[in-house]
Amino acid sequence: MGKIIFYEDRNFQGRSYECSSDNPDLQPHFNACNSVRVENGCWMLYERPNYMGHQYFLKRGEYPDYQQWQGVNDSIRSCRLISEGSEFRCIPHKPRNNLRKDKTRIRKRLSMINSIRTHNG
């Protein structure tokens, strides 16, 4: 079971909100998120409601200001608990004959990615 505490002000000050499960809309609980204390579990925080926008992965620890988790700003509007039993699937890919062209093509495509949606974990 996970537990995370959000604080409106830096250094764990101001109004706080405790959360122990996924929450698609944190906006009713606080106006800004300037510090976080993760007591249990690993969490993915999202800049916008419904698990959208910039994502931040936080593990157990204290984060006295949003820059500690590489935050772009003080906006955290949804969160997900990352379960330890999450399954990840990898599909092996057999490279084509011309690996150099594949690397260039892959780099070009990766540079166009703005976000990734995970389905599990």
C-alpha positions in Angstrom: 0.0 0.0 0.0 1.3 3.4 -0.9 1.1 6.8 0.8 2.0 10.2 -0.5 1.5 13.6 1.0 1.3 16.8 -1.1 2.0 20.2 0.4 1.0 23.6 -1.1 4.2 25.3 0.1 7.9 24.5 0.0 9.5 22.6 2.8 6.4 20.7 3.7 4.4 23.8 4.8 0.9 25.0 4.1 -2.2 22.9 3.4 -1.5 19.2 2.8 -3.4 16.3 1.3 -2.7 12.6 1.9 -3.3 10.1 -0.8 -3.0 6.3 -0.9 -4.5 5.4 -4.3 -4.8 6.6 -7.8 -6.4 10.0 -8.1 -7.4 11.4 -11.6 -8.1 14.9 -10.2 -6.2 16.4 -7.3 -7.3 20.0 -8.0 -10.1 20.1 -5.3 -7.5 19.2 -2.6 -4.8 21.9 -3.2 -4.0 24.9 -5.5 -0.3 24.2 -6.0 2.2 21.5 -5.1 5.5 22.8 -3.9 6.7 19.8 -1.8 6.0 16.1 -1.5 6.7 13.4 1.0 6.4 9.8 -0.3 6.1 7.5 2.7 5.4 4.3 0.9 5.5 3.0 -2.7 6.4 4.6 -6.0 4.3 7.2 -7.6 3.8 8.8 -11.0 2.7 12.4 -10.7 1.1 14.2 -13.6 0.9 17.9 -14.4 -2.7 17.8 -15.6 -5.9 15.9 -14.5 -6.7 12.4 -15.9 -3.0 11.4 -16.0 -1.9 13.8 -18.7 0.9 16.4 -19.1 4.4 16.2 -17.8 5.1 13.0 -15.7 7.3 12.7 -12.7 8.3 9.4 -11.1 8.9 9.6 -7.3 10.0 6.9 -5.0 10.1 6.9 -1.2 11.7 10.1 0.1 11.2 13.8 0.8 11.0 16.4 -1.9 11.1 19.9 -0.3 10.4 21.7 -3.6 9.2 20.8 -7.0 12.7 21.3 -8.5 13.8 18.2 -6.5 11.7 16.0 -8.7 12.7 18.0 -11.9 9.3 19.6 -12.0 8.6 22.2 -14.7 6.2 24.1 -12.3 4.1 23.6 -9.2 1.2 22.0 -11.0 0.4 18.4 -10.0 -3.2 17.5 -10.9 -3.3 13.7 -10.8 -1.3 10.7 -9.5 -0.9 7.0 -9.8 0.5 4.4 -7.4 2.9 2.2 -9.3 2.3 -1.3 -8.0 5.2 -3.6 -7.4 3.6 -6.4 -9.3 3.2 -4.4 -12.5 3.9 -6.5 -15.6 6.0 -5.2 -18.4 6.1 -6.8 -21.8 8.9 -6.5 -24.3 8.5 -7.5 -27.9 11.8 -8.4 -29.4 12.6 -6.9 -32.8 14.8 -8.6 -35.3 16.9 -5.9 -37.0 16.9 -5.6 -40.7 20.0 -6.1 -42.8 21.0 -2.4 -42.8 21.3 -1.6 -39.1 22.9 1.8 -39.7 19.8 3.0 -41.6 17.5 1.5 -38.8 19.4 3.5 -36.1 19.0 6.7 -38.1 15.3 6.1 -38.7 14.7 5.2 -35.0 16.5 8.3 -33.8 14.5 10.5 -36.1 11.2 8.9 -34.9 12.1 9.1 -31.3 12.9 12.8 -31.6 9.3 13.4 -32.7 7.8 11.8 -29.6 6.2 14.2 -27.2 4.7 11.8 -24.7 4.2 8.1 -24.0 1.1 6.4 -22.5 1.8 3.4 -20.4 -1.0 0.8 -20.1 0.3 -1.0 -17.0 2.5 0.4 -14.4 
